[in-house]
Amino acid sequence: MNEGIVGEGLLTAEEVARLLRIKPATVYDAAAAGRIPCVRLWKGKRKALLRFKRSEIEKLISDRSIPARAQGKVQ
C-alpha cells in the first residue's frame, strides 16, 4: 500500500492550533495567506477541508525557532 501523505500523519487545524498555541481561525487565515503549508482535500459550499502535514508543521516550528542564547536565556 502506498503510504504517501496519509502515512505521514495529517493534522487538523485544531491540532495545529494546539501545537502553535494559537486559535484555529488563525491557522485557517495563515493557510489562506500561504504562511502555513496545507493540503486541500476538497472544497465545500462554505469552506474547504484542510489538513496539515505534521512534518511540515514541525519544520515550520524549527525553522522559526530562536536559539536560547539569542533570547537572552543562556549566559
C-alpha positions in Angstrom: 0.0 0.0 0.0 1.3 3.5 -0.9 1.7 5.4 2.4 2.2 8.8 0.8 0.5 11.7 2.6 -1.8 9.5 4.6 1.0 7.6 6.2 2.9 10.8 7.1 0.2 12.0 9.5 -2.2 14.8 8.8 -3.3 17.2 11.4 -6.5 19.2 11.7 -6.5 23.0 12.1 -7.4 22.5 15.7 -4.4 20.2 16.3 -2.0 22.7 14.6 -3.5 25.5 16.7 -2.8 23.5 19.9 0.8 22.9 18.7 1.4 26.6 17.9 -0.7 27.8 20.8 -2.9 30.0 18.5 -6.6 30.0 17.6 -7.9 27.6 14.9 -9.2 30.7 13.0 -5.6 32.0 12.9 -4.4 28.7 11.4 -7.1 29.0 8.6 -6.1 32.6 7.9 -2.4 31.7 7.8 -3.1 28.8 5.4 -5.2 31.0 3.1 -2.4 33.5 3.0 0.2 30.8 2.3 2.1 31.2 5.6 1.3 27.7 6.7 1.5 24.8 4.2 -1.7 22.8 3.9 -3.4 20.1 1.9 -6.8 21.0 0.5 -8.8 17.7 0.5 -11.9 19.2 -1.1 -13.8 22.4 -1.2 -17.4 22.5 0.1 -20.0 25.1 -0.4 -18.9 27.2 2.7 -15.3 26.3 3.3 -12.5 23.9 2.3 -11.5 20.8 4.2 -7.8 21.5 5.0 -5.3 19.2 6.6 -1.7 19.9 7.6 1.3 17.6 7.2 2.9 17.0 10.6 6.4 17.1 9.2 5.8 20.5 7.5 4.4 22.0 10.7 7.4 20.6 12.7 9.8 22.1 10.1 7.9 25.4 10.3 8.4 25.5 14.0 12.1 24.5 13.9 12.9 27.0 11.1 11.4 29.9 13.1 12.9 28.9 16.4 15.2 31.4 18.0 18.3 29.9 19.9 18.1 30.4 23.6 21.3 32.5 23.6 19.7 35.0 21.2 16.7 35.2 23.5 18.9 36.1 26.4 18.2 33.0 28.4 21.6 31.3 28.3 24.7 33.1 29.6 
